[in-house]
Amino acid sequence: MLLFRSSGADGHGKLLVALPGKVFIKLDDGEHELQSADKLSWTYHDVMVQLRYAGDALRVQLHSPKDALHVVRMQWEYDQPATTKFLGDHWERTYGDLFFQPASSEKKLPWYFIQHDDQSTTCFGVKTGCNSICHWNIGDGRMHMSMDVRNGGSGVELGDRLLHAADIISTKNKDGENSFATARRFCGMMCDKPRLARHPVYGINDWYYAYGNNSPKLILEQTALLTALATDTYNRPFSVIDAGWAHYSTSLPGDCCWGGDFSRPNDKFKDMQSLAADIRKLGMRPALWTRPLCAADEDNKNLLLPVIAGRENPKNPVLDPSLAENIERIKRNISIYKQWGYEMVKHDFSTFDMLGKWGFQMAGDITSAGWHFNDRSKTTAEIILQLYTSIREAAADMYLIGCNTMSHLSAGIFEVNRIGDDTSGKEWARTRKMGVNTLGFRLIQHNHFYAADGDCVGLTKDVPWEKNKQWMQLVAESGTPLFISAQPDALGDAQKKSILEYFAIAAKKLPVGEPMDWLTNQLPAKWKLNGNVQTFDWS
């Protein structure tokens, strides 16, 4: 039997995951099956996988003193009704591609999955902040959970230390609890202590009308224009300066998204401290975008990650975050933003810069095989966590928005996380795909992992207002961060009236919106928002 009630079953639906029937490891020479007499301690030569119950979790610890360890895979016998459908997550952002679908033994379900049939909802996952990158596979009468403990694309060299790889948990719906409520409760179980802002985060961003061609003048004009529409004097909005402000790389002059030095501005911006002060005088809170792993052309090659597919352009050298010298540089940059007077930092691109792939390219593998970080003793997940916690430490009381960050490793560290790929100020179809789908299937994480940011309302003349108005309403009334990227000459009376209304809503804490048709609709159209049912037309 796969599941059994936890001790003192209390009607809260908590279940303990049974011990697996088989355990496998992947080493440099391939996959091997481990042996066990008690199903708690599994061995292959001197490699050991130890299992034990810790509260409601099945804890997995690994010891491999000599062999470079790649993956640990656990297997259970597992049958489910033919009508059962499954919802997984993504490693980092979503890409408009989440929905409930039938089991497929080939499809990887990152971090957790929600299983629903006509009778019940059951959830399996790993607790956030784990030291491995995990996924599930369901099908052919079996369930597999794989823990990727590689260092880059090579095996990790743990030496004699014992690695706490993951804590596996599960739950099932309580009486009268629907699938969305069960999934939300499960997200709360996976993250013991989310780090949340004191008040809801909302505001403006220049990206979706400037696309990097920004300037202090443009940013201050937008801030002045929209601050008059933000009436909440207790919780003021943020004005986010997006890509385009930093000192350019000598190899890529004018490239807004790749900077040569993120500790100083380019000639357009000159004085970031004065700009922060000007934003504050206008009535908004200054915030800043950065890309932490950009290296300078003149950096010593020993500080860089090796060339792999996706990271092969010599004009885009990437800092190796496993090196203490690079971590100190990143922390110094974050500290400088605080000294300039910024109250929130959005850091971007770190997963792609490290692994050379976007999330939608990770179906086969999260990175190319064969490469490794300079420090080979830590797993990729540990190195990512070290980067995130270092940024957190340097930020102090500044809020942080993670963008292109590993979702499960961001939880509890960043106040806000961008949960989907970019929306658009140029085409409605992209906002519909990336924005609506993202909110529909990741709202379960909101305020349990972090504040879930579904991305901006790109309010421009290129996107029909009747569509953007619906997107603005959904973001605001779902209780998630509302950021508006408004082209000034696209703001007429109707747009200003709606911004005034939805800024006031976004400034206050609301119940989390519920996509009522998420079991059957990849772009949920029927929503429960602040106690009212609303139907949207996303066509």
C-alpha positions as CSV (number, residue, x, y, z in Angstrom):
1,M,0.0,0.0,0.0
2,L,1.5,3.3,-1.1
3,L,0.0,5.6,1.5
4,F,-1.0,5.2,5.1
5,R,-2.4,7.5,7.7
6,S,0.0,9.5,9.8
7,S,0.1,8.7,13.5
8,G,-2.9,10.3,15.3
9,A,-5.0,10.7,12.1
10,D,-6.8,14.0,12.8
11,G,-8.9,14.5,9.7
12,H,-6.5,17.0,8.2
13,G,-5.7,14.7,5.3
14,K,-2.0,14.3,6.1
15,L,-0.4,11.1,4.9
16,L,2.9,9.5,5.3
17,V,4.6,8.3,2.1
18,A,5.4,4.6,2.3
19,L,9.0,3.3,1.9
20,P,9.8,2.7,-1.8
21,G,10.0,-0.8,-3.3
22,K,13.2,-0.1,-5.2
23,V,16.0,2.5,-5.2
24,F,18.4,3.3,-8.0
25,I,21.5,5.6,-8.3
26,K,23.2,6.9,-11.4
27,L,27.0,7.2,-11.3
28,D,29.6,8.0,-14.0
29,D,29.3,4.4,-15.3
30,G,25.5,4.3,-15.4
31,E,22.5,3.3,-13.3
32,H,22.6,0.7,-10.5
33,E,20.0,-0.8,-8.3
34,L,20.6,-0.7,-4.5
35,Q,19.9,-3.4,-2.0
36,S,18.2,-3.2,1.3
37,A,17.1,-5.6,4.1
38,D,14.8,-3.1,5.9
39,K,13.9,-0.6,3.1
40,L,15.4,2.1,5.3
41,S,19.1,1.7,4.4
42,W,19.9,1.1,0.7
43,T,23.4,0.3,-0.5
44,Y,25.5,-0.1,-3.6
45,H,29.2,-0.7,-2.7
46,D,30.0,2.2,-0.4
47,V,27.1,4.4,-1.6
48,M,24.3,4.6,0.9
49,V,20.7,6.0,0.6
50,Q,19.2,6.4,4.1
51,L,15.5,6.9,4.7
52,R,13.7,7.8,7.9
53,Y,10.5,9.5,9.0
54,A,10.9,13.1,10.3
55,G,7.5,14.3,11.4
56,D,5.2,13.9,8.4
57,A,8.0,13.7,5.9
58,L,10.1,10.8,4.5
59,R,13.6,12.2,4.7
60,V,16.3,11.1,2.2
61,Q,20.0,11.3,3.0
62,L,22.9,10.3,0.8
63,H,26.4,9.2,1.4
64,S,28.8,8.6,-1.5
65,P,32.4,9.1,-0.2
66,K,34.2,8.0,-3.4
67,D,31.8,7.9,-6.4
68,A,30.5,11.0,-8.2
69,L,26.8,10.8,-7.7
70,H,24.4,12.0,-10.4
71,V,20.8,11.0,-9.6
72,V,18.9,9.0,-6.9
73,R,15.6,7.5,-8.2
74,M,13.0,5.9,-5.9
75,Q,10.2,3.6,-7.2
76,W,6.8,2.6,-5.9
77,E,4.1,0.4,-7.3
78,Y,1.3,2.7,-8.1
79,D,-2.0,2.3,-9.8
80,Q,-4.7,4.9,-10.4
81,P,-8.1,5.1,-12.0
82,A,-8.1,5.6,-15.8
83,T,-9.9,8.9,-15.2
84,T,-7.1,10.3,-13.1
85,K,-5.4,13.5,-14.2
86,F,-2.2,15.1,-12.9
87,L,-0.8,18.6,-12.5
88,G,2.9,19.1,-12.1
89,D,4.9,22.3,-11.6
90,H,7.9,23.8,-13.5
91,W,11.5,24.0,-12.3
92,E,11.6,27.8,-12.6
93,R,8.9,29.8,-14.4
94,T,5.9,28.4,-16.3
95,Y,5.5,28.9,-20.0
96,G,1.8,28.7,-20.6
97,D,1.9,24.9,-20.5
98,L,0.5,23.8,-17.2
99,F,-2.8,21.9,-17.0
100,F,-4.3,18.7,-15.7
101,Q,-3.5,15.8,-18.0
102,P,-3.4,12.0,-18.0
103,A,-0.5,10.1,-16.6
104,S,2.6,9.7,-18.9
105,S,5.6,7.8,-17.6
106,E,7.9,9.9,-19.8
107,K,6.7,13.3,-18.6
108,K,8.6,14.9,-15.7
109,L,6.6,16.6,-13.0
110,P,9.0,19.0,-11.2
111,W,8.9,19.3,-7.5
112,Y,5.3,18.1,-6.8
113,F,2.1,16.9,-8.4
114,I,-1.6,17.2,-7.8
115,Q,-3.6,14.1,-8.7
116,H,-7.3,14.3,-9.2
117,D,-10.0,11.8,-10.1
118,D,-13.8,11.8,-9.7
119,Q,-13.5,10.8,-6.0
120,S,-10.4,12.5,-4.5
121,T,-7.4,14.8,-4.8
122,T,-4.0,13.5,-3.7
123,C,-0.7,15.4,-3.6
124,F,3.0,14.3,-3.5
125,G,6.0,16.6,-3.3
126,V,9.2,17.6,-1.6
127,K,9.6,20.4,0.9
128,T,11.0,23.6,-0.5
129,G,14.7,24.5,0.0
130,C,15.9,21.0,-0.7
131,N,19.4,20.2,-1.7
132,S,18.5,18.4,-4.9
133,I,16.4,19.2,-8.0
134,C,13.5,16.8,-7.9
135,H,10.9,15.5,-10.3
136,W,8.2,12.8,-10.4
137,N,7.1,10.4,-13.1
138,I,3.7,8.6,-13.0
139,G,2.6,5.8,-15.4
140,D,2.7,2.1,-16.2
141,G,1.6,1.2,-12.7
142,R,4.6,2.9,-11.0
143,M,5.6,6.2,-9.4
144,H,9.2,7.4,-9.5
145,M,10.7,10.3,-7.7
146,S,14.2,11.4,-8.9
147,M,16.6,13.6,-7.0
148,D,19.2,15.3,-9.3
149,V,22.2,15.8,-7.1
150,R,24.7,16.6,-9.9
151,N,27.1,19.5,-9.8
152,G,26.3,21.2,-13.1
153,G,26.2,18.4,-15.7
154,S,28.5,16.1,-13.8
155,G,28.3,14.0,-10.6
156,V,28.7,15.7,-7.3
157,E,31.8,14.8,-5.2
158,L,30.3,14.7,-1.7
159,G,33.4,13.3,0.0
160,D,32.5,12.0,3.5
161,R,29.6,14.3,4.2
162,L,26.0,13.1,4.5
163,L,23.7,15.1,2.2
164,H,20.2,15.8,3.2
165,A,18.7,15.5,-0.3
166,A,14.9,16.0,0.2
167,D,11.9,15.6,2.5
168,I,9.0,13.9,0.8
169,I,5.5,14.6,1.9
170,S,1.9,13.9,0.8
171,T,-1.7,14.8,1.6
172,K,-5.2,14.0,0.5
173,N,-8.3,16.1,0.4
174,K,-10.3,16.5,3.5
175,D,-14.1,16.1,3.5
176,G,-15.7,18.9,1.6
177,E,-12.4,20.3,0.3
178,N,-12.1,20.9,-3.4
179,S,-9.0,20.2,-5.5
180,F,-7.8,23.9,-5.4
181,A,-8.1,24.1,-1.6
182,T,-6.3,20.8,-1.2
183,A,-3.5,22.0,-3.5
184,R,-3.1,25.3,-1.7
185,R,-3.0,23.5,1.7
186,F,-0.3,21.2,0.3
187,C,1.8,24.2,-0.8
188,G,1.6,25.5,2.7
189,M,2.9,22.1,3.9
190,M,5.8,22.2,1.5
191,C,7.1,25.5,2.7
192,D,7.4,25.8,6.5
193,K,8.1,29.6,6.6
194,P,7.4,31.8,3.6
195,R,9.0,35.3,3.7
196,L,6.3,37.8,2.9
197,A,6.2,41.5,2.5
198,R,4.5,43.5,5.3
199,H,1.9,44.8,2.8
200,P,0.8,43.7,-0.7
201,V,3.4,44.7,-3.4
202,Y,2.2,46.6,-6.5
203,G,3.3,49.4,-8.7
204,I,4.7,50.2,-12.2
205,N,7.5,48.9,-14.4
206,D,8.9,50.4,-17.6
207,W,9.8,47.2,-19.5
208,Y,6.6,46.5,-21.6
209,Y,6.6,49.8,-23.4
210,A,10.3,50.8,-23.3
211,Y,11.8,47.3,-23.7
212,G,15.2,48.5,-22.4
213,N,15.1,51.9,-24.2
214,N,14.4,53.7,-21.0
215,S,15.8,56.8,-19.3
216,P,15.4,58.8,-16.1
217,K,13.1,61.3,-17.9
218,L,10.8,58.6,-19.1
219,I,10.7,56.7,-15.8
220,L,9.9,59.9,-13.8
221,E,7.2,60.9,-16.3
222,Q,5.5,57.5,-15.9
223,T,5.9,57.7,-12.1
224,A,4.4,61.2,-11.9
225,L,1.6,60.2,-14.2
226,L,0.6,57.1,-12.3
227,T,1.3,58.1,-8.7
228,A,-1.8,60.4,-8.9
229,L,-3.8,57.2,-9.6
230,A,-2.5,55.5,-6.4
231,T,-4.7,56.7,-3.6
232,D,-3.6,54.5,-0.7
233,T,-1.4,56.6,1.5
234,Y,-0.5,53.7,3.8
235,N,0.9,51.3,1.3
236,R,2.5,53.2,-1.6
237,P,3.3,51.5,-4.9
238,F,6.8,50.7,-6.3
239,S,8.3,52.2,-9.4
240,V,10.5,49.5,-10.9
241,I,13.4,50.6,-13.1
242,D,13.9,47.6,-15.4
243,A,16.8,46.7,-17.7
244,G,18.6,49.5,-19.5
245,W,20.2,51.4,-16.6
246,A,23.5,49.6,-16.0
247,H,27.0,50.2,-17.3
248,Y,27.2,48.5,-20.7
249,S,29.6,45.7,-21.6
250,T,32.4,46.8,-23.9
251,S,31.5,43.8,-26.2
252,L,27.8,44.6,-26.2
253,P,27.4,48.4,-26.0
254,G,23.8,49.3,-25.8
255,D,22.6,45.8,-24.8
256,C,20.0,46.5,-22.1
257,C,20.0,43.0,-20.6
258,W,23.7,42.3,-20.4
259,G,25.7,44.7,-18.3
260,G,29.5,45.0,-17.9
261,D,29.2,46.3,-14.4
262,F,25.9,46.3,-12.3
263,S,27.5,48.4,-9.6
264,R,27.3,51.6,-11.7
265,P,24.9,53.2,-14.2
266,N,25.5,53.9,-17.9
267,D,25.8,57.4,-19.3
268,K,22.0,57.8,-19.8
269,F,21.3,57.3,-16.1
270,K,24.4,58.7,-14.4
271,D,23.1,59.1,-10.8
272,M,21.0,56.2,-9.5
273,Q,20.8,57.6,-6.0
274,S,19.3,60.9,-7.2
275,L,16.8,59.0,-9.4
276,A,15.7,56.9,-6.4
277,A,15.2,60.1,-4.4
278,D,13.2,61.7,-7.2
279,I,10.9,58.6,-7.5
280,R,10.3,58.8,-3.7
281,K,9.5,62.6,-3.9
282,L,6.9,61.8,-6.6
283,G,5.1,59.4,-4.2
284,M,6.4,55.9,-5.2
285,R,9.0,53.6,-3.8
286,P,12.1,53.1,-5.9
287,A,12.9,49.6,-7.1
288,L,15.6,48.3,-9.5
289,W,16.3,45.4,-11.9
290,T,19.6,43.5,-12.0
291,R,21.3,40.5,-13.5
292,P,23.6,39.1,-10.9
293,L,25.7,36.6,-12.8
294,C,27.0,38.9,-15.6
295,A,30.8,38.9,-15.8
296,A,32.9,41.7,-17.3
297,D,35.0,41.1,-20.4
298,E,38.2,41.7,-18.5
299,D,37.3,39.2,-15.7
300,N,39.8,36.4,-15.1
301,K,38.7,33.2,-16.9
302,N,39.0,31.3,-13.7
303,L,36.0,33.1,-12.3
304,L,33.7,32.0,-15.1
305,L,31.5,29.1,-15.8
306,P,32.6,26.8,-18.7
307,V,31.3,27.1,-22.2
308,I,28.2,24.9,-22.9
309,A,25.3,25.0,-25.3
310,G,23.3,28.1,-24.3
311,R,26.3,29.6,-22.7
312,E,28.7,29.6,-25.7
313,N,28.7,33.3,-26.7
314,P,32.0,34.8,-25.6
315,K,30.3,38.2,-25.3
316,N,28.2,36.8,-22.4
317,P,30.7,35.5,-19.9
318,V,28.9,34.1,-16.7
319,L,30.3,34.3,-13.2
320,D,30.6,30.9,-11.4
321,P,28.4,31.3,-8.2
322,S,30.2,28.4,-6.5
323,L,33.2,30.8,-6.0
324,A,33.3,32.9,-2.8
325,E,34.9,35.8,-4.7
326,N,31.9,36.0,-7.1
327,I,29.4,35.7,-4.3
328,E,31.0,38.6,-2.6
329,R,30.8,40.7,-5.8
330,I,27.1,39.9,-6.1
331,K,26.5,40.8,-2.4
332,R,28.4,44.1,-2.9
333,N,26.2,45.1,-5.8
334,I,23.0,44.3,-3.9
335,S,24.3,46.3,-1.0
336,I,25.1,49.3,-3.3
337,Y,21.4,49.3,-4.4
338,K,20.4,49.6,-0.8
339,Q,22.9,52.5,-0.3
340,W,21.4,54.3,-3.3
341,G,18.0,54.2,-1.6
342,Y,16.2,51.4,-3.5
343,E,13.6,49.5,-1.5
344,M,13.1,46.5,-3.8
345,V,15.4,44.6,-6.2
346,K,14.3,42.3,-9.0
347,H,17.1,39.9,-9.9
348,D,16.9,38.1,-13.2
349,F,18.3,35.4,-15.6
350,S,20.2,33.4,-13.0
351,T,18.8,30.0,-13.9
352,F,19.5,30.5,-17.6
353,D,22.9,31.9,-17.0
354,M,23.9,29.0,-14.7
355,L,22.3,26.1,-16.6
356,G,22.2,27.4,-20.2
357,K,18.5,26.5,-20.7
358,W,15.1,28.1,-20.2
359,G,12.5,26.0,-18.3
360,F,10.7,25.0,-21.5
361,Q,13.9,23.5,-22.7
362,M,14.4,21.3,-19.7
363,A,12.0,18.5,-20.5
364,G,14.9,16.1,-21.2
365,D,17.5,17.5,-18.8
366,I,17.9,20.7,-16.9
367,T,21.4,21.3,-18.4
368,S,24.0,19.9,-20.7
369,A,26.0,16.9,-19.5
370,G,29.7,16.9,-18.8
371,W,30.4,20.3,-17.2
372,H,30.8,21.2,-13.6
373,F,31.2,24.2,-11.3
374,N,34.6,25.1,-9.8
375,D,33.5,23.8,-6.5
376,R,32.5,20.2,-7.2
377,S,31.6,19.3,-3.6
378,K,28.1,20.8,-3.7
379,T,25.0,20.0,-5.7
380,T,23.6,22.4,-8.2
381,A,20.7,23.0,-5.8
382,E,23.1,23.8,-2.9
383,I,24.9,26.3,-5.1
384,I,21.7,27.9,-6.2
385,L,20.6,28.2,-2.6
386,Q,23.9,29.7,-1.6
387,L,23.4,32.4,-4.3
388,Y,19.8,33.1,-3.2
389,T,20.6,33.3,0.5
390,S,23.6,35.5,-0.2
391,I,21.4,37.9,-2.2
392,R,18.9,37.8,0.7
393,E,21.7,38.6,3.3
394,A,23.0,41.5,1.3
395,A,19.5,42.9,0.6
396,A,18.7,43.1,4.4
397,D,15.3,44.7,4.6
398,M,14.9,45.5,0.9
399,Y,12.2,43.3,-0.8
400,L,13.4,40.9,-3.4
401,I,11.7,39.7,-6.6
402,G,13.1,36.5,-8.1
403,C,12.8,36.2,-11.9
404,N,13.9,33.2,-13.8
405,T,14.7,31.6,-10.4
406,M,14.1,28.0,-9.3
407,S,10.6,28.2,-7.8
408,H,11.0,25.6,-5.1
409,L,14.4,27.0,-4.0
410,S,13.1,30.6,-4.0
411,A,10.4,29.9,-1.4
412,G,11.0,31.3,2.0
413,I,13.9,33.5,0.7
414,F,12.2,36.1,-1.7
415,E,9.1,38.1,-0.9
416,V,8.0,38.0,-4.5
417,N,8.6,35.6,-7.3
418,R,7.8,35.9,-11.0
419,I,5.9,32.7,-11.6
420,G,5.6,32.8,-15.4
421,D,7.4,33.8,-18.6
422,D,7.0,37.3,-19.9
423,T,3.6,38.8,-20.7
424,S,3.7,41.4,-23.5
425,G,3.1,45.0,-24.4
426,K,3.0,44.0,-28.1
427,E,0.7,41.1,-28.5
428,W,-2.3,40.0,-26.4
429,A,-1.8,36.3,-27.3
430,R,1.4,36.2,-25.3
431,T,-0.2,37.8,-22.2
432,R,-3.1,35.3,-22.4
433,K,-0.8,32.3,-22.7
434,M,1.8,33.2,-20.2
435,G,-0.2,35.3,-17.8
436,V,-3.6,33.6,-17.5
437,N,-2.2,30.1,-17.5
438,T,0.4,31.0,-14.9
439,L,-2.0,32.5,-12.5
440,G,-4.5,29.7,-13.1
441,F,-2.1,26.9,-12.1
442,R,0.4,28.6,-9.7
443,L,-1.9,30.7,-7.5
444,I,-1.8,27.7,-5.2
445,Q,1.7,28.9,-4.2
446,H,0.7,32.5,-3.5
447,N,1.6,33.5,0.1
448,H,2.6,30.0,0.8
449,F,5.9,30.1,-1.0
450,Y,6.1,33.9,-1.7
451,A,3.8,36.5,-3.3
452,A,3.2,35.0,-6.8
453,D,3.8,37.6,-9.5
454,G,2.0,36.7,-12.7
455,D,3.9,39.6,-14.5
456,C,2.9,43.0,-15.8
457,V,-0.1,44.5,-17.6
458,G,1.6,45.8,-20.7
459,L,-0.7,48.7,-21.3
460,T,0.1,50.0,-24.8
461,K,-1.7,50.9,-28.0
462,D,-0.6,47.5,-29.4
463,V,-2.8,45.4,-27.0
464,P,-6.6,45.8,-27.1
465,W,-7.8,47.6,-24.0
466,E,-10.8,45.4,-23.5
467,K,-8.4,42.5,-23.1
468,N,-5.9,44.3,-20.9
469,K,-8.6,45.5,-18.7
470,Q,-9.6,41.9,-17.9
471,W,-6.0,40.9,-17.2
472,M,-5.6,43.9,-14.9
473,Q,-8.8,43.0,-13.0
474,L,-7.7,39.4,-12.6
475,V,-4.3,40.2,-11.3
476,A,-5.6,42.8,-8.9
477,E,-8.6,40.9,-7.6
478,S,-6.8,37.6,-7.3
479,G,-4.7,39.2,-4.5
480,T,-1.4,38.9,-6.4
481,P,1.1,41.7,-7.1
482,L,-0.2,44.1,-9.8
483,F,2.5,45.8,-11.9
484,I,1.4,48.1,-14.7
485,S,3.8,48.9,-17.6
486,A,1.9,51.9,-19.2
487,Q,2.8,53.6,-22.4
488,P,2.0,57.3,-21.5
489,D,0.1,58.1,-24.7
490,A,-2.0,54.9,-24.3
491,L,-3.6,56.3,-21.2
492,G,-7.0,57.7,-21.8
493,D,-9.8,58.4,-19.3
494,A,-11.0,54.8,-19.4
495,Q,-7.5,53.4,-18.6
496,K,-6.9,55.9,-15.8
497,K,-10.2,55.1,-14.2
498,S,-9.4,51.4,-14.2
499,I,-5.9,52.0,-12.8
500,L,-7.3,54.1,-10.1
501,E,-9.7,51.3,-9.2
502,Y,-7.3,48.4,-9.4
503,F,-4.4,50.1,-7.6
504,A,-6.7,50.7,-4.7
505,I,-7.6,47.0,-4.7
506,A,-4.0,45.8,-5.2
507,A,-2.9,47.9,-2.2
508,K,-4.9,45.8,0.2
509,K,-4.7,42.2,1.2
510,L,-7.4,40.0,-0.5
511,P,-8.4,36.4,-0.4
512,V,-6.5,34.4,-3.0
513,G,-8.4,34.1,-6.2
514,E,-9.7,30.6,-7.3
515,P,-9.8,29.4,-10.9
516,M,-13.0,27.4,-10.7
517,D,-12.6,25.6,-14.0
518,W,-8.9,24.8,-13.6
519,L,-9.5,21.0,-13.9
520,T,-10.8,21.4,-17.4
521,N,-9.5,24.7,-18.9
522,Q,-5.9,25.5,-19.7
523,L,-6.9,29.2,-19.6
524,P,-9.3,29.3,-16.7
525,A,-12.2,31.7,-17.4
526,K,-14.4,31.3,-14.4
527,W,-12.9,32.8,-11.2
528,K,-13.9,33.3,-7.7
529,L,-12.5,36.7,-6.7
530,N,-13.0,38.3,-3.3
531,G,-16.1,36.2,-2.8
532,N,-17.6,37.0,-6.3
533,V,-17.7,34.7,-9.3
534,Q,-16.5,36.4,-12.5
535,T,-16.3,35.0,-16.0
536,F,-13.6,36.3,-18.4
537,D,-13.4,36.2,-22.2
538,W,-9.7,35.4,-23.0
539,S,-10.3,34.9,-26.8
